[in-house]
Amino acid sequence: MIRVDRKELTRSEIVRVAANCFLNDGYTKTTVNSMCKKLNMSPGNMTFHFPTKEHMLAELVEMLCKYQWKMMEDEAKDGYSSIMAICLELLTIASACEQDEVAKDFFLSSYRSEMCMEHIRKNDTDRAKEVFQEYCPDWSDEYFSEAETLVSGIEYAVFFTTSDSAPLDVRVAGALRTILSIYNVPKEIRDEKIKKVLSMNYQKLGLDTLMKFREYVDQTTEQALFDLLKRKQIAQ
């Protein structure tokens, strides 16, 4: 008989259900009690693994960060430069937020969470160092970290909209000009990348990105459960 670490298995199951709820019903609307019912689990058992709903969101944000690296690698294979990939990422997330209230709720909740922002800024700082190093050769790690603090604020401003907000293409173009300027990217390259990214069908890209992230989360959580069972089987 295969013996499985119940703690690891339960944690993976919680992440799977949380992902389904947050990305389909909405983070704000989802309650711990509603997830407990789906898992047939007591609130006390759930909070043993994740003290708050925010801790579950942070787990998903970590997955999002890994997914962003995967997207950048895939786009590089399709001929996009790393700078273009970062521009495309901002546009597609902003477009998803514009078209899907659940997506908007997920991303805004993530950017409002101190716990999640630690993951986002660390991830984005690592990417910035890789992508913009040639334009910032004298920058220290602290400089890159400070730059990403500014960039994350700009990103939030693009995702958060009101009835008076400028159209999506205007907001994204302004944000990308500012972000690329922070990293000393020359004007001709900035203009070229922004023009190219805004010429794409970003409405479709936004919805496709959201769908693919949902699929990625499903595949990742299922693979984690499979790997856990396989690992325990080998250990026997």
Secondary structure, DSSP 8 states (H G I E B T S, - for coil): -----HHHHHHHHHHHHHHHHHHHT-TTT--HHHHHHHHT--HHHHHHH-SSHHHHHHHHHHHHHHHHHHHHHHHHHTT--HHHHHHHHHHHHHHHHHH-HHHHHHHHHHHH-HHHHHHHHHHHHHHHHHHHGGG-TT--HHHHHHHHHHHHHHHHHHH---TT---HHHHHHHHHHHHHHHTT--HHHHHHHHHHHHTS-HHHHHHHHHHHHHHHHHHHHHHHHHHHHHHHHHH-
